[in-house]
Amino acid sequence: MTPCDKDPHNLCPMIQLPSLTHIGGDFNVYGNLSINEASVPNLEVIKGDFILAHSGFRNLPSKLNFIGGRVIISPSDDPGLIKQIREADAAGKILGGVHFCD
């Protein structure tokens, strides 16, 4: 039994990319509940768009400090995630702005 088997909220990601630090283009996880911020704990840079609407993300990855494109989220995504994205945009970490789908 893994720690994820004991997770009462089922927030443990099925996809694990712990060595991923940079993405040279878009990172599209739209609708994929098998990936969340714990999947990419060392991600620092996304040079393209970050499309995370309806995904497993509840927070931005803690080390993420640059998004060269747009962030695309849904108004129905986690309010805490939306707040973090707006704060990152205000801090100049998101070059393409924040866009809502739906």
GIVENVEN-V993753 format. One record per residue. N is the residue number from 1. RES is the residue in one small letter. PHI is phi in degrees with one decimal (NA if undefined). Layout:
# GIVENVEN-V993753
[[N:RES:PHI] [N:RES:PHI]]
This chain:
# GIVENVEN-V993753
[[1:m:NA] [2:t:-96.3] [3:p:-58.1] [4:c:-68.3] [5:d:-64.6] [6:k:-94.4] [7:d:-72.8] [8:p:-69.1] [9:h:-98.2] [10:n:55.3] [11:l:-97.5] [12:c:-72.0] [13:p:-74.4] [14:m:-87.3] [15:i:-100.6] [16:q:-123.7] [17:l:-130.6] [18:p:-67.2] [19:s:-91.8] [20:l:-73.6] [21:t:-117.3] [22:h:-133.3] [23:i:-120.4] [24:g:-80.3] [25:g:-146.4] [26:d:-76.3] [27:f:-122.8] [28:n:-109.3] [29:v:-119.3] [30:y:-49.8] [31:g:72.2] [32:n:-93.1] [33:l:-79.9] [34:s:-85.3] [35:i:-133.2] [36:n:-149.9] [37:e:-61.0] [38:a:-71.8] [39:s:-70.2] [40:v:-128.4] [41:p:-66.3] [42:n:-111.8] [43:l:-67.7] [44:e:-112.5] [45:v:-136.1] [46:i:-123.7] [47:k:-80.1] [48:g:-110.6] [49:d:-76.2] [50:f:-116.7] [51:i:-105.0] [52:l:-125.2] [53:a:-59.6] [54:h:58.3] [55:s:-97.7] [56:g:-81.7] [57:f:-68.7] [58:r:-117.1] [59:n:-145.4] [60:l:-72.0] [61:p:-56.3] [62:s:-63.1] [63:k:-96.6] [64:l:-68.2] [65:n:-128.5] [66:f:-155.9] [67:i:-129.2] [68:g:-77.1] [69:g:-113.5] [70:r:-89.8] [71:v:-108.2] [72:i:-115.5] [73:i:-132.2] [74:s:-108.7] [75:p:-59.7] [76:s:-89.7] [77:d:-68.9] [78:d:-51.9] [79:p:-57.4] [80:g:-65.8] [81:l:-64.8] [82:i:-60.4] [83:k:-62.1] [84:q:-61.7] [85:i:-65.7] [86:r:-63.3] [87:e:-66.4] [88:a:-64.3] [89:d:-64.8] [90:a:-63.3] [91:a:-83.5] [92:g:81.4] [93:k:-86.3] [94:i:-120.1] [95:l:-75.2] [96:g:-92.4] [97:g:84.1] [98:v:-108.7] [99:h:-129.9] [100:f:-103.0] [101:c:-95.9] [102:d:83.0]]
